[in-house]
Amino acid sequence: MRLDKFVLKSTLLTKAQVIEQISLGNVLVNDQVNTDITSQVHENNLIQLNGLTLTTRPFRYMLMHKQADTICSNADGHYPSLLNSIDVAHKDELHIAGRLDADTTGLVLITDDGRWSYNITRPECVCRKVYRVQLVKPINHDVIALFKKGLLLQGESKPTLPAELVIMSDTEVLLSITEGRYHQVKRMFFTIGNRVNALHRQQVGNVLLDMPVGKWRDLTADEVRSFQ
Ligand code: URA
């Protein structure tokens, strides 16, 4: 990890204060002054700031029930960021592992651990996501086989991986997918001549949405481990 990131993570200083402290020569790495913010350090190095030994804060892992008309981004855009409702120190270090569209509701995972979120979002990760989908037109049972076989989305050369479709009513289904392509669910239904009216994610991996809309909680240690 870069020296400035390490100091930021292990103190309550702001980024500017961290850079100032390092440039002033107040940070020692293995008893040597180090003023290069970009140098790489490891947990087993002895890193001190003004004589105090630093250890990094533990990573944070959270689950949130995203409400509609919020965005999965660190800054507000056309809609407010969902991170606005989270009040924790060092909020600017958080990011969302697996984004949802502004009009989609449901489960989002939030962390400051880039390696962990990469595990969830990398294309080879077989991580099951379950969506409750309201459709514009009634659905026919025949399409279950098409979703299972894979659908060729517009502008793509590879079909989607096998997906499981459970029909709940004429216009409501549960869809389980293991990929995270751009607007994937909406494009899958577009491909079969239907359209999504409302989309809600209720599960990612083994983690189920159990919070009221707009609220968040820390993940349990088991939930964190289930993605490692
Ligand atoms: N697929 C979509 O089309 N939108 C989402 O928000 C998530 C999956």
Residues whose N, C-alpha, C, O or C-beta is under 5 A from the ligand:
A	BS01	URA	R99 L100 D101 T104 H183 Q184 V185 K186 R187
